């Protein structure tokens, strides 16, 4: 949260607290008029800001700004009608304002939904289950603390209760949307809109409870709540539009916001426990609402388990794929140089040493130049398949890069075994092949190194022997021989058989 945003929130909170402190010292009509005027100013300014954003945004952000602007205009108009009713005694204006205030409360979470990044179908269904479960919990709380204690006043309050029901459902929807793990900067605007919807619904519920209990409408912080909700709307209109990211599971599961939907459910359970301790009974509607709520929570958890299980399988598959890609050549499917270093080091470190055959293709470049790189790739894939077929079980077949291949022999890694395998490889490589409808023939030269040397040294020796094979006329195999001792100058050269 930026310093500017914290400053704006501080001002709005201070304004709401100041109103709550002052309103008991003025008459009820004057308090309502001041509240209506403040909300008209805050929501009206927010409507203008959202309208300006709608003119500059595109796509989903534009739609979100338009909906939020409509909601702000509706809210400002509602309180304008309330103010007219208070000042001019117009009952029909109050009724129209009540209807518009409900409509405004519904627009807020819709705008928040459009401001939030889209989710996948399964996560959307999971969110709907959250909305239903949380709505049930809130309904249980409303019944326990508002509707049931009303008794004879219930008929007088039924009209108000019917009006706030859409506000409660809209606030529940906003609460669930807020629980998603949105990116910090991109989440500010939708969460401010959601907070406005939640605070507005809570304030409406407090107002209804005050009406039932025959207390002033602003009691219990309800007056400050209405001001705070309008202030949050205004702040949301000044926050930059979010940059959408691709929907991901992390946004739906991770982060401290994910616990928000559980708060009303925990409160409903606690309230029910208190009721049972106090009266030893529960009203029938509360029992059925709680049973439905917990059934929805179980369904949500079952879906969560299914999603997590699918993610675990997907993650395991991706890890296996990444491990394969890290150790295999993308073109031929053979092991790559990384696998050669890891596996080859283990194989050549065995007792008795190891053996390496280094194959370099002869005549590959003319084919590649004449028929193109795609044909060259086909040649490499064919050669890789022939090497795999010629190798013994346990031998490591590697493409080191370009048209250069290596084989690390499994036990017995002797020179005789290497020569036999080298002969089979040269025969397989030199066989004609059909490439893009044309018969193509390439050859190969093999250098071999054996012994108890480290892998890197064996590869260096095999490379020297491979170039000796090419110098000897290609299409043959040569074994590395160490240089003669320095004491015998005429023989100071590498002997290659």
ABEGO torsion letter per residue (X at the ends): XBAAAAAAAAAAAAAAAAAAAAAAABBAAAAAAAAAAAAAAAAAAAAAAAAAAAAABBEAAAAAAAAAAAAAAAAAAAAAAAAAAAAAGBAAAAAAAAAAAAAAAAAAAAAAAAABBBBBAAAAAAAAAAAAAAAAAAAAAAAAAAAAAAEAAAAAAAAAAAAAAAAAAAAAAAAAAAABBBBAAAAAAAAAAAAAAAAAAAAAAAAAAAAAAGBBAABGGAAAAAAAAAAAAAAAAABBBBBBBBBBAAAAABEAAAAAAAAAAAAAAAAAAAAAAAAGBBBAAAAAAAAAAAAAAAAAAAAAAAAAAAAAAAAAAAAAAAAAAAABBAAAGBBBAAAAAAAAAAAAABBGEBBBBBBBBBGAAAAAAAAEAAAAAAAAAAAAAAAAAABBBGBBBBBAEEABBBBBBBOBBBAAAAAAAAAAAAAAAABBBBBGGBBBBBBBBBBBBBEABBAAAAAAAAAAAAAAAAAAGEGBBBBBBBBBBAABAAABBBBBX
